[in-house]
Amino acid sequence: MRSRHIPMTFEEYELLPMEPGWKCEYWDGQAHLAPRYQSALTAIEIKPRPVSSPGQLRPVTQDDEAQLLPAYLAAFSDTIEYCDYEPEQIEALARQALHGFFAGDRGQPLMASRLAVAPPSAAGSKSIAGAALIVIKDDETPMLDLLFVAPDRQRRGLATALVSAAVNELHQLGEKRLMSRYHVGNDQSRAWHQQFGFVEEPDLMLARLYLAVASHELWRREKIGDLTLSEREALLSERERWRAQVDELEKVADAQGLEAVMPGLRYW
Protein backbone atom coordinates (compact mmCIF):
# COMPACT_ATOMS: atom_id res chain seq x y z
CA MET A 1 0.00 0.00 0.00
CA ARG A 2 1.20 3.47 -0.88
CA SER A 3 0.31 7.00 0.15
CA ARG A 4 -1.91 8.73 -2.39
CA HIS A 5 -0.98 11.88 -4.32
CA ILE A 6 -3.91 13.11 -6.42
CA PRO A 7 -3.80 16.14 -8.75
CA MET A 8 -6.80 18.43 -8.12
CA THR A 9 -7.81 21.99 -7.40
CA PHE A 10 -7.94 23.32 -3.86
CA GLU A 11 -11.72 23.58 -4.17
CA GLU A 12 -11.89 19.88 -5.05
CA TYR A 13 -9.55 19.08 -2.16
CA GLU A 14 -11.83 20.84 0.32
CA LEU A 15 -14.70 18.60 -0.73
CA LEU A 16 -12.85 15.31 -0.22
CA PRO A 17 -14.38 13.07 2.47
CA MET A 18 -12.28 13.00 5.65
CA GLU A 19 -11.06 9.49 6.50
CA PRO A 20 -10.14 8.85 10.16
CA GLY A 21 -7.14 6.68 9.30
CA TRP A 22 -5.62 9.11 6.81
CA LYS A 23 -4.28 12.64 7.11
CA CYS A 24 -4.89 14.75 4.01
CA GLU A 25 -2.84 17.81 3.05
CA TYR A 26 -2.65 20.00 -0.04
CA TRP A 27 0.33 21.51 -1.84
CA ASP A 28 1.67 21.88 -5.39
CA GLY A 29 -1.74 21.26 -6.90
CA GLN A 30 -2.14 17.84 -5.29
CA ALA A 31 -3.96 16.24 -2.39
CA HIS A 32 -1.52 14.14 -0.35
CA LEU A 33 -3.02 11.33 1.73
CA ALA A 34 -0.75 9.49 4.17
CA PRO A 35 -1.53 7.19 7.11
CA ARG A 36 -2.52 8.75 10.39
CA TYR A 37 -0.85 6.54 12.96
CA GLN A 38 -3.84 6.30 15.29
CA SER A 39 -4.97 3.10 16.96
CA ALA A 40 -8.16 2.29 18.83
CA LEU A 41 -8.00 0.28 22.05
CA THR A 42 -10.91 -2.11 22.51
CA ALA A 43 -12.13 -4.62 25.07
CA ILE A 44 -14.52 -7.54 25.30
CA GLU A 45 -15.93 -9.58 28.17
CA ILE A 46 -14.47 -13.08 28.29
CA LYS A 47 -17.16 -15.75 28.17
CA PRO A 48 -17.47 -19.15 26.43
CA ARG A 49 -17.91 -19.00 22.66
CA PRO A 50 -18.69 -21.59 20.01
CA VAL A 51 -15.73 -22.49 17.80
CA SER A 52 -16.38 -23.38 14.19
CA SER A 53 -13.08 -23.63 12.36
CA PRO A 54 -12.43 -24.41 8.68
CA GLY A 55 -9.04 -25.83 9.70
CA GLN A 56 -7.09 -27.39 12.54
CA LEU A 57 -6.37 -25.16 15.54
CA ARG A 58 -3.65 -25.84 18.08
CA PRO A 59 -1.66 -24.05 20.81
CA VAL A 60 1.37 -21.97 19.85
CA THR A 61 4.88 -23.12 20.80
CA GLN A 62 8.28 -21.44 20.74
CA ASP A 63 9.19 -23.54 17.70
CA ASP A 64 6.47 -21.83 15.65
CA GLU A 65 8.19 -18.42 15.44
CA ALA A 66 9.82 -18.93 12.04
CA GLN A 67 6.83 -20.80 10.61
CA LEU A 68 4.50 -17.90 11.41
CA LEU A 69 6.43 -15.45 9.22
CA PRO A 70 4.97 -16.33 5.76
CA ALA A 71 1.36 -15.96 6.94
CA TYR A 72 2.18 -12.71 8.79
CA LEU A 73 3.88 -11.23 5.74
CA ALA A 74 1.07 -12.26 3.43
CA ALA A 75 -1.55 -10.77 5.77
CA PHE A 76 0.15 -7.41 6.42
CA SER A 77 2.30 -6.68 3.35
CA ASP A 78 -0.40 -4.50 1.75
CA THR A 79 -2.10 -2.92 4.77
CA ILE A 80 -2.04 0.61 6.14
CA GLU A 81 0.22 -0.45 9.02
CA TYR A 82 3.11 -0.86 6.54
CA CYS A 83 2.10 1.82 4.03
CA ASP A 84 5.12 3.08 1.99
CA TYR A 85 7.47 0.46 3.46
CA GLU A 86 9.70 -1.50 1.10
CA PRO A 87 9.40 -5.34 1.13
CA GLU A 88 12.69 -5.83 2.97
CA GLN A 89 11.61 -3.33 5.64
CA ILE A 90 8.29 -5.12 6.09
CA GLU A 91 10.03 -8.47 6.48
CA ALA A 92 12.46 -7.08 9.05
CA LEU A 93 9.61 -5.54 11.07
CA ALA A 94 7.56 -8.73 10.77
CA ARG A 95 10.43 -10.76 12.20
CA GLN A 96 10.79 -8.19 14.96
CA ALA A 97 7.07 -8.32 15.79
CA LEU A 98 6.98 -12.11 15.97
CA HIS A 99 10.21 -12.35 17.93
CA GLY A 100 8.89 -9.65 20.27
CA PHE A 101 5.89 -11.81 21.07
CA PHE A 102 7.91 -14.92 21.87
CA ALA A 103 10.53 -12.89 23.78
CA GLY A 104 7.86 -11.22 25.91
CA ASP A 105 8.74 -7.69 24.77
CA ARG A 106 5.08 -6.61 24.81
CA GLY A 107 3.91 -8.80 27.67
CA GLN A 108 4.15 -12.40 28.80
CA PRO A 109 3.05 -14.83 26.02
CA LEU A 110 0.07 -16.93 27.08
CA MET A 111 -0.66 -20.56 26.31
CA ALA A 112 -4.14 -19.43 25.27
CA SER A 113 -2.58 -18.30 21.97
CA ARG A 114 -3.75 -20.32 18.99
CA LEU A 115 -2.63 -20.94 15.43
CA ALA A 116 -4.42 -22.44 12.46
CA VAL A 117 -2.82 -25.14 10.32
CA ALA A 118 -3.72 -25.15 6.63
CA PRO A 119 -4.70 -28.49 5.04
CA PRO A 120 -1.78 -30.47 3.57
CA SER A 121 -0.57 -29.38 0.14
CA ALA A 122 -0.22 -31.74 -2.81
CA ALA A 123 3.27 -32.49 -1.56
CA GLY A 124 1.85 -33.43 1.84
CA SER A 125 3.33 -30.51 3.77
CA LYS A 126 1.33 -28.30 6.14
CA SER A 127 1.61 -24.54 6.56
CA ILE A 128 0.34 -22.06 9.12
CA ALA A 129 -2.75 -20.20 7.90
CA GLY A 130 -2.98 -17.68 10.75
CA ALA A 131 -2.62 -17.05 14.45
CA ALA A 132 -4.09 -15.24 17.45
CA LEU A 133 -1.23 -14.41 19.82
CA ILE A 134 -2.16 -13.39 23.36
CA VAL A 135 0.03 -11.71 25.97
CA ILE A 136 -0.68 -10.57 29.49
CA LYS A 137 0.28 -6.99 30.29
CA ASP A 138 1.80 -5.50 33.45
CA ASP A 139 -1.70 -4.71 34.75
CA GLU A 140 -2.53 -8.44 34.41
CA THR A 141 -5.00 -7.88 31.57
CA PRO A 142 -4.76 -10.26 28.57
CA MET A 143 -4.15 -8.51 25.24
CA LEU A 144 -4.69 -9.82 21.72
CA ASP A 145 -1.18 -8.86 20.65
CA LEU A 146 -1.21 -10.11 17.04
CA LEU A 147 -4.00 -11.50 14.88
CA PHE A 148 -3.48 -12.43 11.26
CA VAL A 149 -4.77 -14.82 8.61
CA ALA A 150 -3.13 -15.45 5.25
CA PRO A 151 -5.14 -13.78 2.45
CA ASP A 152 -6.03 -17.06 0.73
CA ARG A 153 -7.61 -18.24 4.01
CA GLN A 154 -9.49 -15.05 4.88
CA ARG A 155 -13.28 -14.59 4.94
CA ARG A 156 -13.85 -18.17 6.09
CA GLY A 157 -14.31 -17.44 9.79
CA LEU A 158 -10.77 -18.38 10.69
CA ALA A 159 -9.92 -15.21 12.65
CA THR A 160 -13.14 -15.61 14.63
CA ALA A 161 -12.38 -19.27 15.32
CA LEU A 162 -8.83 -18.48 16.45
CA VAL A 163 -9.86 -15.76 18.88
CA SER A 164 -12.89 -17.73 20.09
CA ALA A 165 -10.65 -20.68 20.93
CA ALA A 166 -8.24 -18.37 22.75
CA VAL A 167 -11.13 -16.73 24.64
CA ASN A 168 -12.39 -20.13 25.77
CA GLU A 169 -8.95 -20.99 27.14
CA LEU A 170 -8.78 -17.62 28.92
CA HIS A 171 -12.21 -18.31 30.42
CA GLN A 172 -10.92 -21.61 31.80
CA LEU A 173 -8.05 -19.65 33.39
CA GLY A 174 -10.52 -17.30 35.09
CA GLU A 175 -9.75 -14.20 33.02
CA LYS A 176 -12.56 -11.64 32.75
CA ARG A 177 -11.59 -9.24 29.96
CA LEU A 178 -9.58 -9.32 26.72
CA MET A 179 -8.08 -6.18 25.21
CA SER A 180 -7.21 -5.61 21.57
CA ARG A 181 -6.38 -2.72 19.28
CA TYR A 182 -6.52 -1.85 15.59
CA HIS A 183 -5.38 0.91 13.28
CA VAL A 184 -8.37 3.17 12.65
CA GLY A 185 -7.52 3.15 8.93
CA ASN A 186 -7.58 -0.65 8.66
CA ASP A 187 -11.22 -1.07 7.65
CA GLN A 188 -11.07 -4.87 7.62
CA SER A 189 -9.62 -5.04 11.12
CA ARG A 190 -12.09 -2.48 12.49
CA ALA A 191 -15.04 -4.35 10.97
CA TRP A 192 -13.84 -7.68 12.39
CA HIS A 193 -13.38 -6.25 15.90
CA GLN A 194 -16.84 -4.73 15.87
CA GLN A 195 -18.42 -7.93 14.54
CA PHE A 196 -16.68 -10.03 17.21
CA GLY A 197 -18.01 -7.71 19.91
CA PHE A 198 -15.00 -5.60 20.86
CA VAL A 199 -15.95 -2.11 22.08
CA GLU A 200 -13.66 0.91 21.88
CA GLU A 201 -12.34 2.24 25.18
CA PRO A 202 -13.09 5.94 25.83
CA ASP A 203 -10.29 7.89 24.14
CA LEU A 204 -10.17 11.70 24.00
CA MET A 205 -7.85 11.79 20.99
CA LEU A 206 -10.10 9.46 19.01
CA ALA A 207 -13.26 11.28 20.07
CA ARG A 208 -11.77 14.57 18.86
CA LEU A 209 -10.82 12.90 15.57
CA TYR A 210 -14.30 11.43 15.08
CA LEU A 211 -15.83 14.83 15.91
CA ALA A 212 -13.67 16.47 13.25
CA VAL A 213 -14.69 13.81 10.71
CA ALA A 214 -18.39 14.19 11.51
CA SER A 215 -18.21 18.01 11.40
CA HIS A 216 -16.37 18.00 8.08
CA GLU A 217 -18.80 15.53 6.53
CA LEU A 218 -21.77 17.71 7.48
CA TRP A 219 -20.05 20.82 6.09
CA ARG A 220 -18.97 18.95 2.94
CA ARG A 221 -22.42 17.63 2.14
CA GLU A 222 -24.01 21.02 2.79
CA LYS A 223 -21.45 22.60 0.46
CA ILE A 224 -22.21 20.06 -2.27
CA GLY A 225 -25.92 20.66 -1.69
CA ASP A 226 -27.13 17.07 -2.03
CA LEU A 227 -28.32 16.47 1.55
CA THR A 228 -31.79 15.11 2.18
CA LEU A 229 -33.53 16.15 5.39
CA SER A 230 -33.06 12.73 6.97
CA GLU A 231 -29.36 12.65 6.02
CA ARG A 232 -28.82 16.09 7.51
CA GLU A 233 -30.51 15.05 10.76
CA ALA A 234 -28.36 11.90 10.92
CA LEU A 235 -25.14 13.86 10.36
CA LEU A 236 -26.14 16.47 12.94
CA SER A 237 -26.88 13.71 15.44
CA GLU A 238 -23.50 12.09 14.74
CA ARG A 239 -21.67 15.38 15.20
CA GLU A 240 -23.44 16.17 18.47
CA ARG A 241 -22.85 12.64 19.78
CA TRP A 242 -19.10 13.07 19.37
CA ARG A 243 -19.17 16.65 20.67
CA ALA A 244 -20.88 15.45 23.84
CA GLN A 245 -18.30 12.67 24.27
CA VAL A 246 -15.41 15.10 23.78
CA ASP A 247 -16.90 17.45 26.39
CA GLU A 248 -17.36 14.57 28.84
CA LEU A 249 -13.85 13.21 28.36
CA GLU A 250 -12.29 16.67 28.69
CA LYS A 251 -13.99 17.03 32.06
CA VAL A 252 -12.59 13.65 33.12
CA ALA A 253 -9.13 14.72 31.94
CA ASP A 254 -9.35 17.92 33.97
CA ALA A 255 -10.32 15.97 37.08
CA GLN A 256 -8.17 12.83 36.73
CA GLY A 257 -5.42 13.64 34.23
CA LEU A 258 -4.87 12.69 30.58
CA GLU A 259 -4.03 9.06 31.38
CA ALA A 260 -7.67 8.52 32.37
CA VAL A 261 -8.90 9.39 28.86
CA MET A 262 -5.96 8.40 26.65
CA PRO A 263 -5.48 4.61 26.75
CA GLY A 264 -2.37 4.93 24.62
CA LEU A 265 -0.53 6.40 27.58
CA ARG A 266 -1.21 3.19 29.52
CA TYR A 267 -0.83 0.49 26.88
CA TRP A 268 1.39 1.59 23.99
One Martini backbone bead per residue (centre of mass of N, CA, C, O) as a GRO file, in nm:
protein
  268
    1MET     BB    1   0.098   0.035   0.019
    2ARG     BB    2   0.020   0.378  -0.071
    3SER     BB    3   0.037   0.680  -0.091
    4ARG     BB    4  -0.159   0.962  -0.193
    5HIS     BB    5  -0.142   1.152  -0.517
    6ILE     BB    6  -0.377   1.409  -0.618
    7PRO     BB    7  -0.480   1.583  -0.869
    8MET     BB    8  -0.608   1.917  -0.782
    9THR     BB    9  -0.802   2.136  -0.656
   10PHE     BB   10  -0.876   2.306  -0.375
   11GLU     BB   11  -1.182   2.273  -0.399
   12GLU     BB   12  -1.172   1.965  -0.422
   13TYR     BB   13  -1.022   1.908  -0.160
   14GLU     BB   14  -1.239   2.022   0.040
   15LEU     BB   15  -1.451   1.779  -0.072
   16LEU     BB   16  -1.321   1.565   0.071
   17PRO     BB   17  -1.331   1.306   0.247
   18MET     BB   18  -1.287   1.216   0.581
   19GLU     BB   19  -1.036   0.998   0.708
   20PRO     BB   20  -0.932   0.871   1.003
   21GLY     BB   21  -0.660   0.708   0.885
   22TRP     BB   22  -0.615   0.989   0.725
   23LYS     BB   23  -0.405   1.234   0.611
   24CYS     BB   24  -0.477   1.561   0.458
   25GLU     BB   25  -0.302   1.742   0.206
   26TYR     BB   26  -0.195   2.063   0.040
   27TRP     BB   27   0.019   2.074  -0.259
   28ASP     BB   28   0.107   2.138  -0.575
   29GLY     BB   29  -0.185   2.045  -0.684
   30GLN     BB   30  -0.220   1.832  -0.435
   31ALA     BB   31  -0.331   1.549  -0.277
   32HIS     BB   32  -0.215   1.421   0.046
   33LEU     BB   33  -0.220   1.076   0.149
   34ALA     BB   34  -0.159   0.962   0.483
   35PRO     BB   35  -0.103   0.800   0.751
   36ARG     BB   36  -0.265   0.774   1.060
   37TYR     BB   37  -0.119   0.700   1.372
   38GLN     BB   38  -0.411   0.542   1.482
   39SER     BB   39  -0.544   0.381   1.760
   40ALA     BB   40  -0.771   0.135   1.893
   41LEU     BB   41  -0.902   0.055   2.199
   42THR     BB   42  -1.023  -0.265   2.313
   43ALA     BB   43  -1.305  -0.463   2.452
   44ILE     BB   44  -1.393  -0.786   2.614
   45GLU     BB   45  -1.584  -1.023   2.734
   46ILE     BB   46  -1.524  -1.321   2.897
   47LYS     BB   47  -1.672  -1.597   2.721
   48PRO     BB   48  -1.814  -1.850   2.596
   49ARG     BB   49  -1.751  -1.999   2.266
   50PRO     BB   50  -1.799  -2.087   1.965
   51VAL     BB   51  -1.625  -2.330   1.743
   52SER     BB   52  -1.571  -2.268   1.386
   53SER     BB   53  -1.346  -2.446   1.187
   54PRO     BB   54  -1.171  -2.482   0.869
   55GLY     BB   55  -0.939  -2.576   1.071
   56GLN     BB   56  -0.669  -2.642   1.247
   57LEU     BB   57  -0.619  -2.611   1.598
   58ARG     BB   58  -0.346  -2.478   1.806
   59PRO     BB   59  -0.105  -2.432   1.998
   60VAL     BB   60   0.163  -2.234   2.081
   61THR     BB   61   0.513  -2.238   2.006
   62GLN     BB   62   0.842  -2.159   1.991
   63ASP     BB   63   0.879  -2.318   1.708
   64ASP     BB   64   0.675  -2.111   1.536
   65GLU     BB   65   0.809  -1.846   1.456
   66ALA     BB   66   0.908  -1.900   1.159
   67GLN     BB   67   0.628  -2.017   1.049
   68LEU     BB   68   0.465  -1.737   1.077
   69LEU     BB   69   0.580  -1.539   0.863
   70PRO     BB   70   0.427  -1.587   0.591
   71ALA     BB   71   0.143  -1.509   0.700
   72TYR     BB   72   0.212  -1.228   0.802
   73LEU     BB   73   0.312  -1.108   0.535
   74ALA     BB   74   0.054  -1.163   0.370
   75ALA     BB   75  -0.141  -0.995   0.559
   76PHE     BB   76   0.055  -0.703   0.583
   77SER     BB   77   0.192  -0.601   0.304
   78ASP     BB   78  -0.109  -0.432   0.225
   79THR     BB   79  -0.122  -0.231   0.470
   80ILE     BB   80  -0.133   0.056   0.660
   81GLU     BB   81   0.095  -0.024   0.862
   82TYR     BB   82   0.298  -0.052   0.576
   83CYS     BB   83   0.301   0.210   0.446
   84ASP     BB   84   0.578   0.268   0.225
   85TYR     BB   85   0.713   0.005   0.253
   86GLU     BB   86   0.952  -0.208   0.199
   87PRO     BB   87   0.987  -0.543   0.183
   88GLU     BB   88   1.240  -0.556   0.373
   89GLN     BB   89   1.110  -0.393   0.602
   90ILE     BB   90   0.868  -0.574   0.657
   91GLU     BB   91   1.026  -0.829   0.729
   92ALA     BB   92   1.185  -0.711   0.967
   93LEU     BB   93   0.927  -0.628   1.133
   94ALA     BB   94   0.801  -0.907   1.145
   95ARG     BB   95   1.025  -1.044   1.300
   96GLN     BB   96   1.011  -0.852   1.539
   97ALA     BB   97   0.717  -0.906   1.623
   98LEU     BB   98   0.744  -1.213   1.672
   99HIS     BB   99   0.981  -1.206   1.865
  100GLY     BB  100   0.843  -1.019   2.073
  101PHE     BB  101   0.641  -1.224   2.165
  102PHE     BB  102   0.833  -1.463   2.254
  103ALA     BB  103   1.013  -1.253   2.441
  104GLY     BB  104   0.809  -1.044   2.595
  105ASP     BB  105   0.805  -0.730   2.506
  106ARG     BB  106   0.458  -0.702   2.534
  107GLY     BB  107   0.445  -0.954   2.711
  108GLN     BB  108   0.326  -1.242   2.830
  109PRO     BB  109   0.296  -1.530   2.696
  110LEU     BB  110   0.016  -1.734   2.611
  111MET     BB  111  -0.139  -2.050   2.590
  112ALA     BB  112  -0.401  -1.932   2.445
  113SER     BB  113  -0.270  -1.936   2.199
  114ARG     BB  114  -0.338  -1.954   1.838
  115LEU     BB  115  -0.329  -2.178   1.554
  116ALA     BB  116  -0.347  -2.236   1.200
  117VAL     BB  117  -0.377  -2.522   0.991
  118ALA     BB  118  -0.328  -2.609   0.690
  119PRO     BB  119  -0.385  -2.803   0.459
  120PRO     BB  120  -0.243  -3.020   0.279
  121SER     BB  121  -0.055  -3.046   0.027
  122ALA     BB  122   0.041  -3.221  -0.244
  123ALA     BB  123   0.317  -3.283  -0.080
  124GLY     BB  124   0.208  -3.294   0.244
  125SER     BB  125   0.234  -3.018   0.353
  126LYS     BB  126   0.226  -2.779   0.614
  127SER     BB  127   0.066  -2.467   0.706
  128ILE     BB  128   0.026  -2.149   0.826
  129ALA     BB  129  -0.276  -1.946   0.830
  130GLY     BB  130  -0.273  -1.847   1.143
  131ALA     BB  131  -0.307  -1.610   1.433
  132ALA     BB  132  -0.349  -1.586   1.802
  133LEU     BB  133  -0.176  -1.357   2.011
  134ILE     BB  134  -0.120  -1.372   2.362
  135VAL     BB  135  -0.097  -1.139   2.628
  136ILE     BB  136   0.029  -1.015   2.943
  137LYS     BB  137   0.018  -0.748   3.125
  138ASP     BB  138   0.111  -0.559   3.394
  139ASP     BB  139  -0.214  -0.542   3.474
  140GLU     BB  140  -0.329  -0.840   3.405
  141THR     BB  141  -0.418  -0.806   3.097
  142PRO     BB  142  -0.527  -0.938   2.828
  143MET     BB  143  -0.377  -0.942   2.488
  144LEU     BB  144  -0.423  -0.895   2.150
  145ASP     BB  145  -0.137  -0.873   1.981
  146LEU     BB  146  -0.186  -1.088   1.735
  147LEU     BB  147  -0.367  -1.088   1.411
  148PHE     BB  148  -0.370  -1.345   1.149
  149VAL     BB  149  -0.446  -1.408   0.792
  150ALA     BB  150  -0.418  -1.546   0.516
  151PRO     BB  151  -0.564  -1.443   0.229
  152ASP     BB  152  -0.650  -1.747   0.128
  153ARG     BB  153  -0.812  -1.769   0.438
  154GLN     BB  154  -1.011  -1.559   0.419
  155ARG     BB  155  -1.350  -1.541   0.483
  156ARG     BB  156  -1.395  -1.826   0.692
  157GLY     BB  157  -1.367  -1.774   1.019
  158LEU     BB  158  -1.073  -1.790   1.142
  159ALA     BB  159  -1.038  -1.552   1.333
  160THR     BB  160  -1.281  -1.625   1.511
  161ALA     BB  161  -1.179  -1.906   1.593
  162LEU     BB  162  -0.913  -1.826   1.725
  163VAL     BB  163  -1.031  -1.628   1.941
  164SER     BB  164  -1.238  -1.818   2.063
  165ALA     BB  165  -1.034  -2.028   2.164
  166ALA     BB  166  -0.878  -1.830   2.343
  167VAL     BB  167  -1.117  -1.740   2.520
  168ASN     BB  168  -1.180  -2.019   2.639
  169GLU     BB  169  -0.908  -2.046   2.783
  170LEU     BB  170  -0.933  -1.787   2.954
  171HIS     BB  171  -1.184  -1.881   3.105
  172GLN     BB  172  -1.046  -2.125   3.243
  173LEU     BB  173  -0.839  -1.909   3.390
  174GLY     BB  174  -1.036  -1.653   3.488
  175GLU     BB  175  -1.077  -1.446   3.285
  176LYS     BB  176  -1.260  -1.128   3.200
  177ARG     BB  177  -1.062  -0.966   2.988
  178LEU     BB  178  -1.012  -0.846   2.647
  179MET     BB  179  -0.771  -0.697   2.458
  180SER     BB  180  -0.746  -0.457   2.181
  181ARG     BB  181  -0.624  -0.346   1.851
  182TYR     BB  182  -0.650  -0.082   1.590
  183HIS     BB  183  -0.634   0.062   1.298
  184VAL     BB  184  -0.845   0.311   1.181
  185GLY     BB  185  -0.756   0.239   0.863
  186ASN     BB  186  -0.845  -0.067   0.913
  187ASP     BB  187  -1.132  -0.184   0.801
  188GLN     BB  188  -1.116  -0.490   0.849
  189SER     BB  189  -1.038  -0.482   1.149
  190ARG     BB  190  -1.271  -0.311   1.253
  191ALA     BB  191  -1.500  -0.497   1.159
  192TRP     BB  192  -1.416  -0.745   1.317
  193HIS     BB  193  -1.424  -0.630   1.604
  194GLN     BB  194  -1.722  -0.551   1.598
  195GLN     BB  195  -1.838  -0.834   1.531
  196PHE     BB  196  -1.713  -0.977   1.789
  197GLY     BB  197  -1.751  -0.723   2.031
  198PHE     BB  198  -1.572  -0.498   2.038
  199VAL     BB  199  -1.496  -0.207   2.244
  200GLU     BB  200  -1.426   0.107   2.272
  201GLU     BB  201  -1.232   0.300   2.443
  202PRO     BB  202  -1.207   0.578   2.595
  203ASP     BB  203  -1.094   0.856   2.369
  204LEU     BB  204  -1.001   1.172   2.316
  205MET     BB  205  -0.852   1.164   2.044
  206LEU     BB  206  -1.071   1.007   1.891
  207ALA     BB  207  -1.312   1.191   1.947
  208ARG     BB  208  -1.190   1.435   1.803
  209LEU     BB  209  -1.166   1.298   1.529
  210TYR     BB  210  -1.468   1.219   1.492
  211LEU     BB  211  -1.568   1.509   1.508
  212ALA     BB  212  -1.418   1.616   1.261
  213VAL     BB  213  -1.546   1.422   1.059
  214ALA     BB  214  -1.845   1.496   1.110
  215SER     BB  215  -1.820   1.801   1.052
  216HIS     BB  216  -1.709   1.779   0.764
  217GLU     BB  217  -1.939   1.615   0.638
  218LEU     BB  218  -2.156   1.823   0.680
  219TRP     BB  219  -2.021   2.054   0.527
  220ARG     BB  220  -1.976   1.906   0.257
  221ARG     BB  221  -2.277   1.840   0.193
  222GLU     BB  222  -2.374   2.133   0.202
  223LYS     BB  223  -2.189   2.233  -0.025
  224ILE     BB  224  -2.299   2.040  -0.244
  225GLY     BB  225  -2.631   2.002  -0.202
  226ASP     BB  226  -2.736   1.668  -0.133
  227LEU     BB  227  -2.918   1.687   0.113
  228THR     BB  228  -3.124   1.537   0.308
  229LEU     BB  229  -3.306   1.557   0.585
  230SER     BB  230  -3.222   1.285   0.711
  231GLU     BB  231  -2.915   1.319   0.667
  232ARG     BB  232  -2.881   1.576   0.832
  233GLU     BB  233  -2.981   1.459   1.102
  234ALA     BB  234  -2.766   1.235   1.121
  235LEU     BB  235  -2.514   1.422   1.115
  236LEU     BB  236  -2.589   1.592   1.358
  237SER     BB  237  -2.602   1.359   1.560
  238GLU     BB  238  -2.309   1.269   1.525
  239ARG     BB  239  -2.174   1.531   1.607
  240GLU     BB  240  -2.308   1.555   1.894
  241ARG     BB  241  -2.206   1.292   2.008
  242TRP     BB  242  -1.901   1.370   1.994
  243ARG     BB  243  -1.916   1.635   2.150
  244ALA     BB  244  -2.014   1.510   2.415
  245GLN     BB  245  -1.769   1.321   2.454
  246VAL     BB  246  -1.552   1.535   2.462
  247ASP     BB  247  -1.660   1.693   2.703
  248GLU     BB  248  -1.651   1.456   2.905
  249LEU     BB  249  -1.343   1.386   2.875
  250GLU     BB  250  -1.234   1.665   2.955
  251LYS     BB  251  -1.339   1.652   3.244
  252VAL     BB  252  -1.180   1.401   3.325
  253ALA     BB  253  -0.900   1.519   3.266
  254ASP     BB  254  -0.918   1.752   3.471
  255ALA     BB  255  -0.961   1.552   3.723
  256GLN     BB  256  -0.745   1.284   3.634
  257GLY     BB  257  -0.613   1.307   3.369
  258LEU     BB  258  -0.500   1.186   3.064
  259GLU     BB  259  -0.483   0.877   3.131
  260ALA     BB  260  -0.802   0.842   3.162
  261VAL     BB  261  -0.841   0.928   2.820
  262MET     BB  262  -0.553   0.775   2.725
  263PRO     BB  263  -0.467   0.459   2.657
  264GLY     BB  264  -0.182   0.495   2.526
  265LEU     BB  265  -0.037   0.568   2.800
  266ARG     BB  266  -0.079   0.258   2.911
  267TYR     BB  267  -0.019   0.051   2.639
  268TRP     BB  268   0.212   0.196   2.416
   0.00000   0.00000   0.00000
